Amino acid sequence: IAMEKCKSVLVVRNTTRNMYSRLWCVTELALADAYAKKPVHVIGEVPLRAAASGHGIGLNADCSGPEKSMLLATIAKTGVDVDELVAKVIQARSGSVFRPSDGSCFCQ
């Protein structure tokens, strides 16, 4: 419900931890793309570990709780290529705004 009512999605990156190494964050991004179809605003610097060529992010993200299979199933139901989507968010310049579903990107 929240994704349907929001006007946009805000991604706040930080240099100490890549949030897309957490499966919950990957799931939220997939849901935002699949159901909200809203612009994604990216702010903050690229995480230092983002250059690790995708290891431990996206579908390979970690989830220590019992909900891992539920989160992976939720992502699968969206039909979103989350690895590609996460890569776009990580590589975007701070201040970028894009619509993940159609690939358009523009900077403010």
Contacts in CASP RR format, 6 or more apart in sequence:
PFRMAT RR
TARGET T0000
AUTHOR 0000-0000-0000
METHOD contacts of the structure
MODEL  1
IAMEKCKSVLVVRNTTRNMYSRLWCVTELALADAYAKKPVHVIGEVPLRA
AASGHGIGLNADCSGPEKSMLLATIAKTGVDVDELVAKVIQARSGSVFRP
SDGSCFCQ
3 9 0 8 1.000
3 31 0 8 1.000
3 32 0 8 1.000
3 35 0 8 1.000
3 36 0 8 1.000
3 38 0 8 1.000
4 35 0 8 1.000
4 36 0 8 1.000
6 36 0 8 1.000
6 38 0 8 1.000
7 38 0 8 1.000
8 38 0 8 1.000
8 39 0 8 1.000
8 40 0 8 1.000
8 41 0 8 1.000
8 97 0 8 1.000
9 29 0 8 1.000
9 32 0 8 1.000
9 36 0 8 1.000
9 38 0 8 1.000
9 39 0 8 1.000
9 40 0 8 1.000
9 41 0 8 1.000
10 40 0 8 1.000
10 41 0 8 1.000
10 43 0 8 1.000
11 19 0 8 1.000
11 29 0 8 1.000
11 40 0 8 1.000
11 41 0 8 1.000
11 42 0 8 1.000
11 43 0 8 1.000
11 89 0 8 1.000
12 43 0 8 1.000
12 44 0 8 1.000
13 19 0 8 1.000
13 42 0 8 1.000
13 43 0 8 1.000
13 44 0 8 1.000
13 45 0 8 1.000
13 46 0 8 1.000
13 47 0 8 1.000
13 89 0 8 1.000
13 90 0 8 1.000
13 94 0 8 1.000
14 44 0 8 1.000
14 45 0 8 1.000
14 47 0 8 1.000
15 45 0 8 1.000
15 46 0 8 1.000
15 47 0 8 1.000
15 48 0 8 1.000
16 47 0 8 1.000
16 48 0 8 1.000
17 47 0 8 1.000
18 47 0 8 1.000
18 49 0 8 1.000
18 50 0 8 1.000
18 57 0 8 1.000
18 90 0 8 1.000
19 25 0 8 1.000
19 47 0 8 1.000
20 26 0 8 1.000
20 29 0 8 1.000
20 57 0 8 1.000
20 58 0 8 1.000
20 61 0 8 1.000
20 86 0 8 1.000
20 89 0 8 1.000
20 90 0 8 1.000
21 49 0 8 1.000
21 56 0 8 1.000
21 57 0 8 1.000
21 61 0 8 1.000
21 62 0 8 1.000
22 61 0 8 1.000
22 62 0 8 1.000
22 63 0 8 1.000
23 58 0 8 1.000
23 61 0 8 1.000
23 62 0 8 1.000
23 63 0 8 1.000
23 68 0 8 1.000
23 71 0 8 1.000
23 72 0 8 1.000
24 63 0 8 1.000
24 71 0 8 1.000
25 61 0 8 1.000
26 57 0 8 1.000
26 58 0 8 1.000
26 59 0 8 1.000
26 61 0 8 1.000
26 71 0 8 1.000
26 75 0 8 1.000
26 82 0 8 1.000
26 86 0 8 1.000
27 71 0 8 1.000
27 74 0 8 1.000
27 75 0 8 1.000
29 40 0 8 1.000
29 82 0 8 1.000
29 85 0 8 1.000
29 86 0 8 1.000
29 89 0 8 1.000
29 100 0 8 1.000
30 74 0 8 1.000
30 75 0 8 1.000
30 78 0 8 1.000
30 79 0 8 1.000
30 80 0 8 1.000
30 82 0 8 1.000
30 85 0 8 1.000
31 74 0 8 1.000
31 78 0 8 1.000
32 38 0 8 1.000
32 40 0 8 1.000
32 100 0 8 1.000
33 40 0 8 1.000
33 78 0 8 1.000
33 80 0 8 1.000
33 85 0 8 1.000
33 100 0 8 1.000
33 101 0 8 1.000
34 78 0 8 1.000
34 79 0 8 1.000
34 80 0 8 1.000
34 101 0 8 1.000
35 78 0 8 1.000
37 99 0 8 1.000
37 101 0 8 1.000
38 99 0 8 1.000
39 97 0 8 1.000
39 98 0 8 1.000
39 99 0 8 1.000
40 89 0 8 1.000
40 97 0 8 1.000
40 98 0 8 1.000
40 99 0 8 1.000
40 100 0 8 1.000
41 95 0 8 1.000
41 96 0 8 1.000
41 97 0 8 1.000
42 89 0 8 1.000
42 92 0 8 1.000
42 93 0 8 1.000
42 94 0 8 1.000
42 95 0 8 1.000
42 96 0 8 1.000
42 97 0 8 1.000
42 98 0 8 1.000
43 94 0 8 1.000
43 95 0 8 1.000
44 94 0 8 1.000
44 95 0 8 1.000
45 94 0 8 1.000
46 90 0 8 1.000
46 91 0 8 1.000
47 90 0 8 1.000
50 57 0 8 1.000
50 90 0 8 1.000
50 91 0 8 1.000
54 60 0 8 1.000
54 83 0 8 1.000
54 87 0 8 1.000
56 62 0 8 1.000
57 83 0 8 1.000
57 86 0 8 1.000
57 90 0 8 1.000
58 82 0 8 1.000
58 83 0 8 1.000
58 86 0 8 1.000
59 72 0 8 1.000
59 75 0 8 1.000
59 82 0 8 1.000
59 83 0 8 1.000
63 71 0 8 1.000
75 82 0 8 1.000
80 100 0 8 1.000
85 100 0 8 1.000
88 98 0 8 1.000
88 100 0 8 1.000
88 103 0 8 1.000
88 105 0 8 1.000
89 100 0 8 1.000
92 98 0 8 1.000
92 105 0 8 1.000
93 107 0 8 1.000
95 107 0 8 1.000
95 108 0 8 1.000
96 105 0 8 1.000
96 106 0 8 1.000
96 107 0 8 1.000
96 108 0 8 1.000
97 105 0 8 1.000
97 106 0 8 1.000
97 107 0 8 1.000
97 108 0 8 1.000
98 104 0 8 1.000
98 105 0 8 1.000
98 106 0 8 1.000
END
